[in-house]
Amino acid sequence: MMLQPLKRWIRSTSRSLGYDIMPLRDIKDRDFAIHLGQLFRHLDIDCVLDVGANTGQYHDFLREQVPYAGRIISFEPVRQNIEILRQRQAADPKWTILGHALGSSRSQATINVMKSDQFSSFRMPDNTAVPEFEGLNETSHSELVEIHRLDDILPDLQARHGFRNIYLKVDTQGFDLEVLAGAAASLPAIRALQTEASIIGIYRDMPDYMQTIRYLNERNFDISGLYPISRDPAMRLIEFDCVMVNRHASAAGAGHTGAG
């Protein structure tokens, strides 16, 4: 029970001395974790909205590598993943699980659950550009799920949990712009966000990285960091995590310390 707090204390103490300690498997995420730690402190982030939680990988990344100890609210619509998340939630009192998707309207829709469920998407797979994903990014079955707008539910979440400074992470396999469209009124209050941007499309009719970045630039978000996720055998970048800061919140956040 004491192992995770001890690991966080060791990591925090080593970083305060200018060093970093991590398992070899975590080296890929090192710069990303350090950047988020700095950003969360700068903006005094006290809540992370984890949209597209799968089985909690991003929660683990925040807790173990950033490290971040504040409120996390995870959204996940796939039935088998919701069950896993709710079992895991019991060990973390600052973790809330909501078993639905976010999108541009209050509705129901069919999600394609892929053979490798990290690829699950409301969009249909298209592996013609990256045939190496064939066999993983293929539909296993489909589920009818609930979709809510972030604008409709955020006020109640803030009233219930008392957070003020939000970081929004969106990883919805080609559906990120739909999530953002349903957060039009919320975006000005979001201090920074992270979206998965695609260079080589692996779903039909998905937006590319230029559309995604342009959409957010027009809504006062500027790039803070770009972090590769995957490459094809020719070493072409397939997709990356794009961290963006609200240009108004970033300026106001200077001087803040401590994140959760």
N, C-alpha and C positions, 0 to 999 in steps of 0.2 A: 504493500500500500504506500510505502514511503519512497519507492524507487523513482516515480515520475517527478515529485517535488524536488528530490535530491538532484536528479539530472538537470532540471531547470535551474536550480541554484548554482550548480557547477558551471553550466553554460553561461549564465548571466555573469557570474564572478570572473570567469576566464575572459569574457568579452570586455569587461570593465578594465582589465589589465592589458588589453590589446591582442588577446589570443583567442582562438576558436578551437573547440574540441568537438569532433563529430565522427560517427562511423563512416567508413569508406563509402557505403551505399548512399550517403546523404550529400556527398561532395557536389553532385549535379545541382542541388537546390541551395547551395551555400550562399551565393551572392543574392539570390532571390530572398532568402530568409533574412539576411542582414539588412537588405533594402527595406523590407516590410517592417522590421523592427524599428528602423530609423524613422520611417514614414509614420508608423503608429504613434511613436513618441511625439513627433513634430505636430501631429494633428490631434493628439490626445484621444485616439480612437478607443471607444468603450463598448462597441458592438460591431461584430462582423456578421453580415447577412451572407450565408453560404448557399447560393442558389445552384442546384445541381450537385447534391452532396454525395451521391452514390452510396458507399458504405462508410463514409467518414474520413476519407484520406486527407482532405483539406483540414479538417478539425485536427487530425494528428500532426500535420505539418505545422499548424499554428501553435499548438501546445508544446511540441517537442523541439521544433527547430527555430521558430522566430525569436524567443518564445513569447506567447501572448496568453494572458490568464483571464481576460475579460469575457463578456457575454458572447456566445456564438448561437445564431439561430439558423438552422439548416433546413432547406427545402428539398424534398425528394419525393417524386410521384410513383416510382416503381415499387410494387407491393413487397417483393422479397427484400429489397433494400431498406424499406421502411421498418420492417421487422428487425433487421440487424441493427439499424440505427437506434431503435427504441430500447433494445437490449443493452447496447453500449452506453446509452445516455445515463443509465443509473449510476455510472461511476464518475459523472461530471455534472455537478449541480448547476453549473453556468452554461449548460448546453440544452437548447430547446430544439425539438424535432417537429416539423410541420409536414404532414404527409400529403402534399399536393404540389403542383407545379406553379410557376409564375409565368404570366404572359401578358398580351396586350388587351385581353378582354376576360370577363368572368364567363367561363364556359366549361364544356367538357371536350376532350379530344383524345384521339387514339395515339398512344406512344408505341413506337417500335422498340421492343426489348431485344437487343442484339445478342448473339452468341457470346461475345465478350461484352458484358453489360455496361462497361464504361463508355461504350459507343452508343448507348440507347438514345433515341432521338425522335422528335415529332416528324422529322424529315426522313425521306427514304434514302438508303445508302446508295452511293455511286462510287465504286472502287476502280473505275476505268483508269483514273490518273495515278492511283496508288494500288496496284493489284496485290501488293504484299498484305493489304488489310483484308483481302478476301478470305472468308472463313472465320474472321473475327467480327467485321462490320457487316454481318448478315443477320436478318431478322430471325429470331428464335420463336417469338410469339408477340402478340400485341395486347395492350391493356387500355381500357377506357379510364381516363384519369381526370381529376378536377384541376382546373386552372383558375387562379385568382390574379388580380392586379395588385402590384405592390402598393400603389396609391390607395387602394381600398383598405388594406390591412395594416399599413405601417403605423397610423396614429394609435390604434389599439395596442400594437406591440410596444410602442414607446410608453404608453400609459401603464402597461402591465409590468414592464421591466425597467423603466426609468433611465434608459440610455439617451445620450445626446449626440454623440459624434460617431457617424456610421461609416464603415468600409463595406462596400458591396462587391462580392465576388460572384461572377456569373460564368458558369461552365455548363452549357446546355446543348452542346453538339449541334450547332447551326441555328439555334433558336434565341441567341443572346439579344438580338435587336428587338425581338418580340417582347422579351422581358423588360428591356429598357423603355419600349413604347408604353408599357403599362406602368411605368414609374416616372412619367413626365412631370408630375407635380412634386415628386419626391427628390428628383435629381439635384435641385438647388441645395437641399439639406444634406446631401451625401458628400462627405469630405473627400473621399477618394474611392476608386473602384478598380476592379480587375476583370477584364473580359478576355475570352479565348478568341483570337483573331486567326482567320484561315487564309493561307496563301494558295494552297492546293485544295480545292473543295473535295470532300469525301461524302457529301450528301447532295442530293438534287436541290437546286434553287437556293442554295445557302448564300448569304452575303460574303463578300471577300473582305480582307483586312482593310482595304482602302475605304470601302463603304462604312465599316464599323468605326474606324478612326475619324472619318469625316463627320459622321453622325454625332459623335461625342465632342469633337472640336466645336461644332456648332452649338453645343449646349454647355460650353465653358469648361471643358475638361482638356487638360494638356498632358502629353506623355511624360511619365516619370521613369518608366523602365520597360524594356522588352526582353522576354525570357523564352528561349526556344523550348518547345515541348517535344516535337518529333521531326525526324528527317527521313526521306526515302533512301533507298540503296545508292542513288546517285548523289547523295548528300544535299539534296534540295530540301529547304525548310518547308514543312507541311503546315505547321501551325505554331503559334506562340502565345504566351500570356502577355497581355498589354496592360500595364499598370498606369492609371491616369489620375491626376489630381484636379479637383475643383479649383480653378484659378483664384476664386474669391476666398474659399476656405483655406487654401494653402497659405496665402498671404496673412490671413488672420491668425493661422495656427502657429506662426513663428513664436518660439519662446515657450510653448507648452512642453511639459515633461510627463513621462509615465503613461503607459497604456495598459490599463487593467491590472 
